[in-house]
Amino acid sequence: MIKTLRKINLDTLGVSASLVCAVHCAVLPLFFTSLPLFGLEVLHNKVFEYSMIILAGLIGSYSLYHGWKKHHHKTLPLIIFLTGMVLLILKEAVAGAELLLLIPAATLIISAHILNYKDCRKADHCHKNDCSHEQLVG
Protein backbone atom coordinates (compact mmCIF):
# COMPACT_ATOMS: atom_id res chain seq x y z
CA MET A 1 0.00 0.00 0.00
CA ILE A 2 2.77 2.47 0.91
CA LYS A 3 4.69 1.69 -2.29
CA THR A 4 1.55 2.45 -4.29
CA LEU A 5 1.17 5.82 -2.58
CA ARG A 6 4.81 6.68 -3.30
CA LYS A 7 4.31 5.98 -7.00
CA ILE A 8 1.48 8.52 -7.32
CA ASN A 9 2.84 11.51 -9.21
CA LEU A 10 1.59 14.60 -7.41
CA ASP A 11 2.03 16.81 -10.48
CA THR A 12 -0.24 14.49 -12.44
CA LEU A 13 -2.71 14.57 -9.57
CA GLY A 14 -2.50 18.38 -9.50
CA VAL A 15 -3.10 18.67 -13.25
CA SER A 16 -6.04 16.27 -12.92
CA ALA A 17 -7.58 18.27 -10.07
CA SER A 18 -7.17 21.48 -12.07
CA LEU A 19 -8.81 19.90 -15.10
CA VAL A 20 -11.72 18.61 -13.02
CA CYS A 21 -12.19 22.12 -11.66
CA ALA A 22 -12.04 23.62 -15.16
CA VAL A 23 -14.58 21.11 -16.47
CA HIS A 24 -16.86 21.82 -13.52
CA CYS A 25 -16.70 25.58 -14.07
CA ALA A 26 -16.81 25.66 -17.87
CA VAL A 27 -18.71 22.62 -19.14
CA LEU A 28 -21.29 21.85 -16.47
CA PRO A 29 -23.22 25.10 -17.00
CA LEU A 30 -23.93 23.96 -20.56
CA PHE A 31 -25.54 20.74 -19.34
CA PHE A 32 -27.04 21.63 -15.98
CA THR A 33 -28.65 25.03 -16.48
CA SER A 34 -32.06 23.54 -15.69
CA LEU A 35 -31.12 21.86 -12.39
CA PRO A 36 -32.22 24.80 -10.16
CA LEU A 37 -35.74 24.25 -11.51
CA PHE A 38 -35.64 20.89 -9.76
CA GLY A 39 -34.15 22.29 -6.56
CA LEU A 40 -30.62 21.09 -7.28
CA GLU A 41 -27.83 23.64 -6.91
CA VAL A 42 -24.65 22.15 -8.40
CA LEU A 43 -23.21 25.00 -10.42
CA HIS A 44 -22.66 27.61 -7.72
CA ASN A 45 -22.26 25.46 -4.66
CA LYS A 46 -19.80 27.44 -2.52
CA VAL A 47 -18.79 24.39 -0.47
CA PHE A 48 -17.80 22.54 -3.65
CA GLU A 49 -16.06 25.61 -5.11
CA TYR A 50 -13.99 26.24 -1.98
CA SER A 51 -13.25 22.53 -1.58
CA MET A 52 -11.83 22.41 -5.11
CA ILE A 53 -9.69 25.51 -4.44
CA ILE A 54 -8.39 24.02 -1.18
CA LEU A 55 -7.69 20.68 -2.88
CA ALA A 56 -5.79 22.37 -5.72
CA GLY A 57 -3.88 24.47 -3.20
CA LEU A 58 -2.89 21.56 -0.99
CA ILE A 59 -1.84 19.22 -3.79
CA GLY A 60 -0.05 21.97 -5.68
CA SER A 61 1.73 23.40 -2.66
CA TYR A 62 3.04 20.02 -1.57
CA SER A 63 4.02 18.90 -5.06
CA LEU A 64 5.77 22.12 -6.03
CA TYR A 65 7.49 22.54 -2.67
CA HIS A 66 8.79 18.97 -2.89
CA GLY A 67 10.06 19.55 -6.44
CA TRP A 68 11.76 22.79 -5.44
CA LYS A 69 13.27 21.50 -2.19
CA LYS A 70 14.34 18.01 -3.24
CA HIS A 71 15.05 18.29 -6.96
CA HIS A 72 15.36 21.40 -9.11
CA HIS A 73 15.60 24.40 -6.72
CA LYS A 74 13.77 26.64 -9.23
CA THR A 75 11.18 29.13 -7.98
CA LEU A 76 9.46 29.77 -11.33
CA PRO A 77 6.96 26.88 -10.96
CA LEU A 78 6.07 28.15 -7.46
CA ILE A 79 5.53 31.71 -8.72
CA ILE A 80 3.38 30.53 -11.63
CA PHE A 81 1.34 28.31 -9.30
CA LEU A 82 0.80 31.04 -6.70
CA THR A 83 -0.29 33.48 -9.43
CA GLY A 84 -2.82 30.91 -10.65
CA MET A 85 -4.09 30.31 -7.11
CA VAL A 86 -4.55 34.05 -6.56
CA LEU A 87 -6.61 34.25 -9.75
CA LEU A 88 -8.60 31.19 -8.67
CA ILE A 89 -9.41 32.81 -5.33
CA LEU A 90 -10.26 36.11 -7.05
CA LYS A 91 -12.67 34.17 -9.26
CA GLU A 92 -14.79 33.57 -6.17
CA ALA A 93 -14.52 37.17 -4.96
CA VAL A 94 -15.23 39.06 -8.20
CA ALA A 95 -18.81 38.58 -9.33
CA GLY A 96 -19.30 38.28 -13.08
CA ALA A 97 -15.64 37.57 -13.86
CA GLU A 98 -15.61 33.86 -13.07
CA LEU A 99 -14.79 32.58 -16.56
CA LEU A 100 -12.46 35.50 -17.28
CA LEU A 101 -10.38 34.57 -14.22
CA LEU A 102 -10.85 30.79 -14.36
CA ILE A 103 -9.18 30.25 -17.73
CA PRO A 104 -5.87 31.96 -16.88
CA ALA A 105 -5.96 30.50 -13.33
CA ALA A 106 -6.33 26.92 -14.55
CA THR A 107 -3.76 27.50 -17.32
CA LEU A 108 -1.21 28.85 -14.84
CA ILE A 109 -1.78 26.07 -12.29
CA ILE A 110 -1.51 23.34 -14.93
CA SER A 111 1.56 25.01 -16.45
CA ALA A 112 3.24 25.15 -13.04
CA HIS A 113 2.69 21.42 -12.53
CA ILE A 114 3.99 20.58 -16.01
CA LEU A 115 7.05 22.80 -15.54
CA ASN A 116 7.69 21.29 -12.09
CA TYR A 117 7.40 17.78 -13.53
CA LYS A 118 9.84 18.55 -16.35
CA ASP A 119 12.30 20.30 -14.01
CA CYS A 120 12.19 17.36 -11.60
CA ARG A 121 12.91 14.92 -14.43
CA LYS A 122 15.84 17.03 -15.68
CA ALA A 123 17.33 17.30 -12.19
CA ASP A 124 16.78 13.64 -11.36
CA HIS A 125 20.41 12.67 -12.00
CA CYS A 126 22.28 15.95 -11.57
CA HIS A 127 22.46 16.32 -7.80
CA LYS A 128 24.83 18.93 -6.45
CA ASN A 129 26.25 19.61 -3.01
CA ASP A 130 23.30 21.84 -2.10
CA CYS A 131 20.74 19.02 -2.50
CA SER A 132 19.38 17.82 0.82
CA HIS A 133 18.95 14.27 -0.45
CA GLU A 134 22.32 13.74 -2.11
CA GLN A 135 23.42 11.44 0.69
CA LEU A 136 20.38 9.22 0.10
CA VAL A 137 21.05 8.94 -3.64
CA GLY A 138 24.53 8.03 -3.11
C-alpha positions, -999 to 999 in steps of 0.1 A, spaced: 0 0 0 28 25 9 47 17 -23 16 25 -43 12 58 -26 48 67 -33 43 60 -70 15 85 -73 28 115 -92 16 146 -74 20 168 -105 -2 145 -124 -27 146 -96 -25 184 -95 -31 187 -132 -60 163 -129 -76 183 -101 -72 215 -121 -88 199 -151 -117 186 -130 -122 221 -117 -120 236 -152 -146 211 -165 -169 218 -135 -167 256 -141 -168 257 -179 -187 226 -191 -213 219 -165 -232 251 -170 -239 240 -206 -255 207 -193 -270 216 -160 -287 250 -165 -321 235 -157 -311 219 -124 -322 248 -102 -357 242 -115 -356 209 -98 -342 223 -66 -306 211 -73 -278 236 -69 -246 221 -84 -232 250 -104 -227 276 -77 -223 255 -47 -198 274 -25 -188 244 -5 -178 225 -36 -161 256 -51 -140 262 -20 -132 225 -16 -118 224 -51 -97 255 -44 -84 240 -12 -77 207 -29 -58 224 -57 -39 245 -32 -29 216 -10 -18 192 -38 -1 220 -57 17 234 -27 30 200 -16 40 189 -51 58 221 -60 75 225 -27 88 190 -29 101 195 -64 118 228 -54 133 215 -22 143 180 -32 151 183 -70 154 214 -91 156 244 -67 138 266 -92 112 291 -80 95 298 -113 70 269 -110 61 281 -75 55 317 -87 34 305 -116 13 283 -93 8 310 -67 -3 335 -94 -28 309 -107 -41 303 -71 -45 341 -66 -66 343 -98 -86 312 -87 -94 328 -53 -103 361 -70 -127 342 -93 -148 336 -62 -145 372 -50 -152 391 -82 -188 386 -93 -193 383 -131 -156 376 -139 -156 339 -131 -148 326 -166 -125 355 -173 -104 346 -142 -108 308 -144 -92 302 -177 -59 320 -169 -60 305 -133 -63 269 -145 -38 275 -173 -12 288 -148 -18 261 -123 -15 233 -149 16 250 -165 32 252 -130 27 214 -125 40 206 -160 71 228 -155 77 213 -121 74 178 -135 98 186 -163 123 203 -140 122 174 -116 129 149 -144 158 170 -157 173 173 -122 168 136 -114 204 127 -120 223 159 -116 225 163 -78 248 189 -64 263 196 -30 233 218 -21 207 190 -25 194 178 8 189 143 -5 223 137 -21 234 114 7 204 92 1 210 89 -36 245 80 -31 
